[in-house]
Amino acid sequence: MKKDQKRFKKLNQINQCKSFNELIEQVNFSSGNSDDLATVILDYLDKKTAILYYESLVDTDKQSDLLEWISDMFWKTDEFPDTLDVKNQSSDISFSEAIKLLLNGDTVLITNDAGAWSITSVKSLKIFQRAIQEPKNEQIVRGSHTGFNENLIVNLNLIRSRLKSPHLIIKYFSIGSHSHRKTALIYLNDLADPMLVEEYTMRLNAVDVDVAFSVGHIEEFIEDSNYTPFPQFLNTEKPERTVANLMEGRIAFMMDGSPTALIAPVNFFSFYQSPDDYNGRFIVGTFYRLLRIASFLIALLLPALYIATISYHFEIIPEALTLPAKRAVENIPYPPLVEALILELTIELIREAGIRLPNPIGQTIGIVGGLVIGDAVVNAGFISNLMVIVVALTAISSFVVPSVEMNTTIRILRFPFMIIASLFGFLGVAAGLVILMIHLIKLESLTTPYLSPLAPFHVSGIKDTFIRIPAPQQNTRSADANPIQRKRFGKNRWWKHAKK
């Protein structure tokens, strides 16, 4: 073992091996002599060629064309045909660079012609990709139903085809010492703040992991705070939503093998905006946006307020509802907190089971399981009818959120609110809200305030936060991303004033 390590160290110090056989041996040794690394050596007069490629990565059709051309024509000419995607042809490529090319799915040709050798890389990667279809967790009523897939080049094509601007910049990175996962940082250089681009780039360069599994895995390495339930990056699988955020001066990050774009900086209200808000009339978009924000308060506070009311503040219930409420809870053997925890955890179990099971079975489990269990626990006298109504309304409200990450955050946060409400009543709920507000004010997304445009307050940002004013009046970009150009467009609807 030590002998092999010393031998590898010696070979590693050589940038160009004069011996053809030694170079082939060096490439094989540095690849761990893997069985799927195919090596074909051709010898004709004074010209030797070694063809190396990973059988598990290359496209068999391209490989057949390449091998056929080498057998027939390579000895007559050094020019490669147009049908072959020749990526690199040089005598200055080290063996470590050749290994990276092999791991990227290239076919490496090492040629020794009259004592001089060169390395040629031919792109022959076998690409498996899912069809372009609408993301299941971001479905919309109007607008494009196109979504990203796992191929980075295809995803970048979906963005460039919608944003045909010379200012659209794409920077490639490689993350993972073993996976060497190709990633891309995407932004508009005439809109994105250069300081934020530099900050995002610095954080990505600082990621030092063995394997980059997904965008969500890398998100924890680059976010401002790990100890918060709130997402600090917006995850989306829709090209239109990505382009819209790029046009706001934000920055997107994508990874090969992951259909998700990671967008920053964002604020809290970005997670409650949907493409449907902009695909219809502004009155409809405003109504549903306000409904989503109201659903946040319902999903977060309704169980806690019910527990506080039943436990400490029964007197605030209207007189007409006092007797029905008393009859509903007087024979329940558990306090309201235990009731709520039982039902909430049951809903979470049903939801998790529905995700893990196949779609037809999962839907059946969700509907039948919820009805059967809900009816059974009420008839058994363990849970009151009022608690079933409260928990059901809470669950529905939590699923209104367009963002899966924010949805999960709300479902987790309502548990501490229920506990503090059972201990201190409305006073505990009020204290919890103050603590939550302080946390949101202190939180940042890529060094920008998370609660913008409320803290700090920007009047222009309100036009697209709680409400959605008509598109012709949204002529300035939000200040939270600090875009270089705040103005979106010039004067619109001038024809209306010209008629007067």
C-alpha positions as CSV (number, residue, x, y, z in Angstrom):
1,M,0.0,0.0,0.0
2,K,2.8,2.5,0.9
3,K,4.6,1.5,-2.2
4,D,1.5,2.4,-4.3
5,Q,1.2,5.7,-2.5
6,K,4.8,6.7,-3.2
7,R,4.4,5.6,-6.8
8,F,1.2,7.7,-7.1
9,K,2.9,10.7,-5.5
10,K,5.8,10.4,-8.0
11,L,3.4,10.2,-11.0
12,N,1.4,13.1,-9.6
13,Q,4.4,15.4,-9.8
14,I,4.7,14.8,-13.5
15,N,2.6,17.2,-15.6
16,Q,3.5,15.6,-18.9
17,C,4.7,12.1,-19.1
18,K,7.1,11.4,-22.0
19,S,6.3,7.7,-21.9
20,F,3.1,6.8,-23.6
21,N,2.6,3.6,-21.6
22,E,3.4,5.5,-18.4
23,L,0.7,8.1,-19.1
24,I,-1.9,5.4,-19.7
25,E,-0.9,3.6,-16.5
26,Q,-1.0,6.9,-14.6
27,V,-4.6,7.6,-15.8
28,N,-5.8,4.1,-14.9
29,F,-4.1,4.2,-11.5
30,S,-5.5,7.5,-10.5
31,S,-9.0,6.2,-11.5
32,G,-8.6,3.4,-9.0
33,N,-8.4,0.8,-11.8
34,S,-12.2,0.8,-12.0
35,D,-13.7,-2.0,-14.1
36,D,-16.0,0.3,-16.0
37,L,-13.1,2.4,-17.2
38,A,-12.6,1.0,-20.7
39,T,-9.2,1.4,-22.4
40,V,-8.6,0.6,-26.1
41,I,-5.1,0.9,-27.4
42,L,-4.5,1.2,-31.2
43,D,-1.0,0.9,-32.7
44,Y,-0.2,1.8,-36.3
45,L,3.4,2.4,-37.4
46,D,4.7,5.2,-35.2
47,K,1.3,6.4,-34.1
48,K,-0.2,5.1,-31.0
49,T,-3.7,6.0,-29.6
50,A,-5.4,5.1,-26.4
51,I,-9.1,5.5,-26.1
52,L,-10.4,5.8,-22.5
53,Y,-13.9,6.3,-21.3
54,Y,-16.3,5.2,-18.6
55,E,-18.8,2.7,-20.0
56,S,-21.4,3.8,-17.4
57,L,-21.3,7.4,-18.6
58,V,-20.9,7.5,-22.4
59,D,-23.6,7.4,-25.0
60,T,-23.2,4.1,-26.9
61,D,-24.3,5.6,-30.2
62,K,-21.8,8.5,-30.1
63,Q,-19.1,6.0,-28.9
64,S,-19.8,3.7,-31.9
65,D,-19.4,6.7,-34.3
66,L,-16.2,7.7,-32.6
67,L,-14.6,4.2,-32.6
68,E,-15.7,3.7,-36.3
69,W,-14.1,7.0,-37.3
70,I,-10.9,6.3,-35.5
71,S,-10.6,2.8,-37.1
72,D,-11.1,4.2,-40.6
73,M,-9.9,7.7,-40.8
74,F,-7.8,8.7,-37.8
75,W,-4.7,7.4,-39.4
76,K,-5.2,9.5,-42.5
77,T,-6.1,12.8,-40.9
78,D,-5.9,14.6,-37.6
79,E,-9.0,16.6,-38.2
80,F,-12.1,15.5,-36.4
81,P,-15.4,15.4,-38.3
82,D,-18.2,17.9,-37.5
83,T,-20.4,15.2,-36.1
84,L,-18.1,14.7,-33.1
85,D,-18.2,17.3,-30.3
86,V,-14.4,17.8,-29.8
87,K,-14.1,19.6,-26.5
88,N,-10.4,19.9,-26.1
89,Q,-7.3,19.1,-28.1
90,S,-4.0,20.0,-26.5
91,S,-0.6,18.6,-25.3
92,D,-0.7,20.7,-22.2
93,I,-3.5,18.9,-20.3
94,S,-2.3,17.1,-17.1
95,F,-3.5,13.7,-16.2
96,S,-5.6,15.2,-13.3
97,E,-7.5,17.3,-15.9
98,A,-7.9,14.2,-18.1
99,I,-9.5,12.4,-15.1
100,K,-12.0,15.2,-14.6
101,L,-12.9,15.0,-18.3
102,L,-13.5,11.3,-18.0
103,L,-15.7,11.8,-14.9
104,N,-17.7,14.3,-16.9
105,G,-18.6,11.7,-19.5
106,D,-16.0,12.6,-22.1
107,T,-14.0,10.2,-24.1
108,V,-10.3,10.9,-23.8
109,L,-7.9,10.1,-26.7
110,I,-4.2,10.0,-25.8
111,T,-2.2,10.1,-29.0
112,N,1.6,9.5,-29.4
113,D,2.6,10.6,-32.9
114,A,6.3,10.5,-33.7
115,G,7.3,10.9,-30.1
116,A,4.9,13.8,-29.3
117,W,1.7,13.1,-27.5
118,S,-1.6,15.0,-27.1
119,I,-4.9,14.6,-25.3
120,T,-8.2,15.0,-27.1
121,S,-11.6,15.1,-25.3
122,V,-14.7,14.2,-27.2
123,K,-18.1,14.9,-25.6
124,S,-20.0,11.6,-25.4
125,L,-22.0,11.9,-22.1
126,K,-25.1,9.8,-21.9
127,I,-27.9,12.1,-20.8
128,F,-31.0,10.8,-19.0
129,Q,-33.6,13.5,-18.4
130,R,-37.2,13.7,-17.3
131,A,-39.7,15.2,-19.7
132,I,-40.5,18.9,-19.1
133,Q,-43.8,19.1,-17.2
134,E,-45.6,21.2,-14.6
135,P,-44.2,20.9,-11.1
136,K,-46.7,19.0,-8.8
137,N,-46.1,21.4,-5.9
138,E,-46.4,24.6,-7.9
139,Q,-49.5,24.2,-10.0
140,I,-51.1,27.3,-11.4
141,V,-54.4,28.0,-13.1
142,R,-53.2,30.4,-15.8
143,G,-49.8,30.8,-17.4
144,S,-47.1,28.5,-18.5
145,H,-47.2,24.9,-17.2
146,T,-43.5,24.3,-17.9
147,G,-41.2,23.2,-15.1
148,F,-37.5,22.5,-14.6
149,N,-36.1,19.0,-14.8
150,E,-32.9,17.4,-13.6
151,N,-30.7,18.5,-16.6
152,L,-28.9,21.8,-15.9
153,I,-28.4,22.7,-19.6
154,V,-32.1,22.2,-20.3
155,N,-33.0,24.4,-17.3
156,L,-30.7,27.1,-18.4
157,N,-32.2,26.9,-21.9
158,L,-35.7,27.4,-20.3
159,I,-34.4,30.6,-18.6
160,R,-32.5,32.0,-21.6
161,S,-35.4,31.3,-24.0
162,R,-37.6,33.5,-21.8
163,L,-35.0,36.1,-21.0
164,K,-33.1,36.9,-24.2
165,S,-30.8,39.6,-22.7
166,P,-27.0,40.0,-23.1
167,H,-27.0,41.0,-19.5
168,L,-28.0,37.5,-18.3
169,I,-24.8,36.1,-16.8
170,I,-24.3,32.4,-15.9
171,K,-21.3,31.4,-13.8
172,Y,-20.4,27.7,-13.4
173,F,-19.1,26.2,-10.2
174,S,-18.1,22.6,-9.2
175,I,-19.2,21.5,-5.7
176,G,-18.2,18.3,-4.0
177,S,-14.7,16.8,-3.8
178,H,-16.1,13.4,-4.9
179,S,-19.3,14.4,-6.8
180,H,-17.9,17.4,-8.7
181,R,-21.5,18.5,-9.2
182,K,-21.9,21.2,-11.9
183,T,-23.8,24.2,-10.6
184,A,-24.7,27.6,-12.0
185,L,-25.1,31.1,-10.5
186,I,-27.6,33.2,-12.6
187,Y,-28.2,36.9,-12.5
188,L,-28.6,40.1,-14.6
189,N,-25.5,42.2,-14.3
190,D,-27.4,45.4,-15.0
191,L,-29.8,44.8,-12.2
192,A,-28.3,42.5,-9.5
193,D,-26.3,44.3,-6.8
194,P,-22.6,43.4,-7.4
195,M,-22.0,43.2,-3.6
196,L,-24.7,40.5,-3.3
197,V,-23.4,38.6,-6.3
198,E,-19.9,38.7,-4.7
199,E,-21.4,37.5,-1.4
200,Y,-23.3,34.7,-3.0
201,T,-20.2,33.6,-5.0
202,M,-18.1,33.7,-1.9
203,R,-20.5,31.5,0.0
204,L,-20.6,28.9,-2.8
205,N,-16.8,28.9,-3.1
206,A,-16.6,28.3,0.7
207,V,-18.8,25.1,0.5
208,D,-16.4,22.2,1.1
209,V,-18.3,18.9,1.0
210,D,-17.6,15.4,-0.3
211,V,-20.9,15.1,-2.2
212,A,-23.5,17.7,-3.2
213,F,-26.7,15.8,-3.0
214,S,-29.2,18.5,-4.0
215,V,-29.9,22.2,-3.9
216,G,-31.6,21.8,-0.5
217,H,-28.4,20.2,0.9
218,I,-26.2,23.1,-0.2
219,E,-28.8,25.7,1.1
220,E,-27.8,25.0,4.7
221,F,-24.2,25.8,3.9
222,I,-24.9,29.2,2.5
223,E,-27.9,30.5,4.4
224,D,-27.4,33.3,7.0
225,S,-28.9,31.4,10.0
226,N,-29.2,27.6,10.4
227,Y,-31.2,27.9,13.7
228,T,-34.4,29.3,12.4
229,P,-37.5,27.5,11.0
230,F,-38.0,30.1,8.3
231,P,-36.5,29.5,4.8
232,Q,-34.1,32.2,3.7
233,F,-34.0,31.2,0.1
234,L,-36.9,30.8,-2.3
235,N,-37.1,27.4,-3.9
236,T,-39.0,27.2,-7.2
237,E,-39.3,24.7,-10.1
238,K,-40.9,27.2,-12.5
239,P,-38.9,29.1,-15.1
240,E,-41.3,32.0,-15.1
241,R,-41.0,32.5,-11.4
242,T,-37.2,32.4,-11.7
243,V,-37.2,34.9,-14.5
244,A,-39.5,37.2,-12.6
245,N,-37.2,37.2,-9.6
246,L,-34.1,37.7,-11.8
247,M,-35.9,40.8,-13.2
248,E,-36.2,42.1,-9.6
249,G,-32.4,42.0,-9.2
250,R,-32.3,38.8,-7.4
251,I,-29.8,35.9,-7.9
252,A,-30.6,32.3,-8.7
253,F,-28.6,29.2,-8.1
254,M,-29.1,25.8,-9.9
255,M,-27.5,22.4,-9.8
256,D,-27.2,19.6,-12.3
257,G,-29.4,16.8,-11.2
258,S,-31.8,19.0,-9.2
259,P,-35.0,20.7,-10.8
260,T,-35.0,23.5,-8.2
261,A,-33.7,27.1,-8.4
262,L,-32.5,28.7,-5.2
263,I,-33.3,32.4,-5.2
264,A,-32.0,35.1,-2.9
265,P,-32.3,37.6,-1.4
266,V,-36.0,37.2,-0.6
267,N,-38.3,38.5,2.1
268,F,-41.0,36.9,4.1
269,F,-43.8,38.0,1.7
270,S,-42.1,36.4,-1.3
271,F,-43.3,33.0,-0.1
272,Y,-46.9,34.1,-0.3
273,Q,-46.8,35.3,-3.8
274,S,-47.9,33.1,-6.7
275,P,-47.5,33.4,-10.5
276,D,-51.3,33.4,-10.6
277,D,-51.3,36.8,-8.9
278,Y,-49.9,38.3,-12.1
279,N,-51.7,36.2,-14.7
280,G,-55.1,37.6,-13.8
281,R,-56.7,40.9,-12.9
282,F,-55.1,42.8,-10.0
283,I,-58.3,42.7,-7.9
284,V,-58.4,38.9,-8.0
285,G,-54.7,38.7,-7.3
286,T,-55.0,41.1,-4.3
287,F,-57.9,39.1,-2.9
288,Y,-56.1,35.8,-2.9
289,R,-52.8,37.3,-1.7
290,L,-54.6,38.7,1.3
291,L,-56.3,35.4,1.8
292,R,-52.9,33.6,1.9
293,I,-51.6,36.1,4.5
294,A,-54.7,35.6,6.6
295,S,-54.2,31.8,6.3
296,F,-50.8,32.3,7.9
297,L,-52.4,33.8,11.0
298,I,-55.1,31.2,11.1
299,A,-52.7,28.2,10.7
300,L,-50.3,29.7,13.3
301,L,-52.7,31.0,16.0
302,L,-56.1,29.3,15.7
303,P,-55.3,26.2,17.8
304,A,-53.5,28.3,20.4
305,L,-56.4,30.8,20.6
306,Y,-58.9,27.9,21.0
307,I,-56.8,26.3,23.8
308,A,-56.4,29.7,25.6
309,T,-60.1,30.4,25.3
310,I,-61.3,27.0,26.6
311,S,-58.6,26.8,29.4
312,Y,-58.6,30.4,30.7
313,H,-60.9,32.8,28.9
314,F,-64.2,30.9,28.6
315,E,-66.1,34.2,29.3
316,I,-65.3,35.7,25.9
317,I,-67.4,33.1,24.1
318,P,-70.7,34.6,22.9
319,E,-73.7,33.7,25.2
320,A,-75.4,31.8,22.3
321,L,-72.4,29.6,22.0
322,T,-71.7,29.0,25.7
323,L,-73.9,26.0,26.2
324,P,-72.9,24.2,23.0
325,A,-69.2,24.8,23.7
326,K,-69.7,23.6,27.3
327,R,-71.5,20.4,26.2
328,A,-68.7,19.7,23.6
329,V,-65.8,19.8,26.1
330,E,-67.3,18.9,29.5
331,N,-67.0,15.1,29.1
332,I,-63.6,15.1,27.4
333,P,-61.0,13.3,29.7
334,Y,-58.0,15.3,28.4
335,P,-57.2,19.0,28.6
336,P,-57.4,21.0,25.3
337,L,-53.6,20.9,24.7
338,V,-53.6,17.1,24.7
339,E,-56.6,17.0,22.4
340,A,-54.9,19.4,19.9
341,L,-51.6,17.5,20.0
342,I,-53.3,14.1,19.4
343,L,-55.2,15.5,16.3
344,E,-52.3,17.5,15.0
345,L,-49.9,14.6,15.2
346,T,-52.5,12.3,13.6
347,I,-52.9,14.7,10.6
348,E,-49.1,14.9,10.3
349,L,-48.9,11.1,10.3
350,I,-51.6,10.8,7.6
351,R,-49.9,13.5,5.5
352,E,-46.5,11.7,5.7
353,A,-48.1,8.3,4.9
354,G,-49.9,9.9,1.9
355,I,-46.6,11.2,0.6
356,R,-44.7,7.9,0.9
357,L,-47.4,5.7,-0.6
358,P,-48.2,5.6,-4.3
359,N,-50.5,8.4,-5.5
360,P,-53.8,6.4,-5.7
361,I,-53.3,4.8,-2.3
362,G,-52.0,8.0,-0.8
363,Q,-55.1,9.9,-1.7
364,T,-57.3,7.1,-0.3
365,I,-55.3,7.0,3.0
366,G,-55.7,10.8,3.4
367,I,-59.4,10.9,2.8
368,V,-60.6,7.7,4.4
369,G,-58.0,7.8,7.2
370,G,-59.0,11.3,8.1
371,L,-62.8,10.6,8.1
372,V,-62.6,7.3,9.9
373,I,-60.1,8.5,12.6
374,G,-61.9,11.8,13.1
375,D,-65.3,10.2,13.5
376,A,-64.0,7.4,15.7
377,V,-62.2,9.6,18.2
378,V,-65.3,11.9,18.5
379,N,-67.7,9.0,19.1
380,A,-65.3,7.5,21.6
381,G,-65.3,10.7,23.6
382,F,-61.6,11.4,23.4
383,I,-61.8,14.5,21.2
384,S,-64.5,17.3,21.1
385,N,-66.3,18.3,17.9
386,L,-65.0,21.8,18.3
387,M,-61.4,20.6,18.3
388,V,-61.9,18.6,15.1
389,I,-63.2,21.8,13.4
390,V,-60.4,23.9,14.7
391,V,-57.7,21.4,13.6
392,A,-59.3,20.8,10.2
393,L,-59.5,24.5,9.5
394,T,-55.9,24.9,10.6
395,A,-54.7,22.2,8.3
396,I,-56.5,23.6,5.3
397,S,-55.1,27.1,6.0
398,S,-51.5,25.8,6.2
399,F,-51.8,24.2,2.8
400,V,-52.8,27.5,1.1
401,V,-49.2,28.7,1.2
402,P,-47.6,28.4,-2.3
403,S,-44.2,27.5,-0.8
404,V,-43.6,24.0,0.6
405,E,-40.8,25.3,2.9
406,M,-43.0,28.0,4.5
407,N,-45.9,25.5,4.8
408,T,-43.6,23.2,6.9
409,T,-42.5,26.2,9.0
410,I,-46.0,27.1,9.9
411,R,-46.9,23.5,10.8
412,I,-44.0,23.3,13.2
413,L,-44.4,26.8,14.8
414,R,-48.0,26.2,15.9
415,F,-46.9,23.5,18.4
416,P,-44.9,25.9,20.6
417,F,-47.8,28.4,20.4
418,M,-50.2,25.7,21.6
419,I,-48.0,24.9,24.5
420,I,-47.5,28.5,25.6
421,A,-51.2,29.1,25.2
422,S,-52.0,26.2,27.5
423,L,-49.6,27.7,30.2
424,F,-50.3,31.4,30.0
425,G,-53.5,31.9,27.9
426,F,-53.8,35.0,25.7
427,L,-50.8,36.5,27.5
428,G,-48.6,33.7,26.3
429,V,-49.9,34.0,22.8
430,A,-49.1,37.7,22.8
431,A,-45.6,37.1,24.1
432,G,-45.0,34.4,21.5
433,L,-46.1,36.9,18.7
434,V,-43.7,39.5,20.1
435,I,-40.8,37.0,20.2
436,L,-41.7,35.8,16.6
437,M,-41.7,39.4,15.3
438,I,-38.4,40.2,16.9
439,H,-36.9,37.1,15.3
440,L,-38.2,38.0,11.9
441,I,-36.9,41.6,12.2
442,K,-33.4,40.2,13.0
443,L,-33.4,37.6,10.3
444,E,-31.6,38.2,7.0
445,S,-31.6,36.6,3.6
446,L,-28.2,37.0,1.9
447,T,-27.5,40.0,4.3
448,T,-30.7,41.8,3.4
449,P,-33.6,42.3,5.9
450,Y,-36.1,39.4,5.9
451,L,-39.1,41.5,6.9
452,S,-38.6,44.2,4.2
453,P,-40.5,46.3,3.1
454,L,-42.0,46.6,6.6
455,A,-38.7,46.6,8.5
456,P,-37.1,48.7,7.2
457,F,-40.2,50.4,5.8
458,H,-40.3,51.1,2.1
459,V,-43.5,52.7,0.7
460,S,-42.8,51.5,-2.9
461,G,-42.5,47.9,-1.7
462,I,-46.0,47.9,-0.2
463,K,-47.4,48.1,-3.8
464,D,-46.6,44.4,-4.3
465,T,-46.6,43.0,-0.8
466,F,-50.1,42.8,0.8
467,I,-51.8,43.9,-2.3
468,R,-51.1,43.8,-6.0
469,I,-51.7,47.1,-7.7
470,P,-52.3,47.2,-11.5
471,A,-49.3,46.2,-13.6
472,P,-48.9,49.6,-15.3
473,Q,-48.4,51.3,-11.9
474,Q,-45.7,48.9,-10.7
475,N,-43.0,50.9,-12.4
476,T,-40.4,50.4,-9.6
477,R,-38.7,47.3,-8.3
478,S,-38.7,46.2,-4.7
479,A,-35.9,47.7,-2.6
480,D,-35.1,44.5,-0.6
481,A,-32.8,43.1,-3.3
482,N,-31.1,46.6,-3.8
483,P,-31.3,46.5,-7.6
484,I,-29.1,48.8,-9.6
485,Q,-32.0,50.1,-11.6
486,R,-35.1,50.7,-9.5
487,K,-37.3,51.8,-12.5
488,R,-38.9,49.0,-14.4
489,F,-40.3,50.7,-17.5
490,G,-41.4,54.1,-18.9
491,K,-44.8,55.7,-19.1
492,N,-47.6,53.3,-20.0
493,R,-51.1,53.9,-21.1
494,W,-50.2,57.3,-22.6
495,W,-52.8,56.7,-25.3
496,K,-55.5,57.1,-22.6
497,H,-54.4,60.6,-21.7
498,A,-53.8,61.5,-25.4
499,K,-57.6,61.0,-26.1
500,K,-58.6,63.6,-23.6
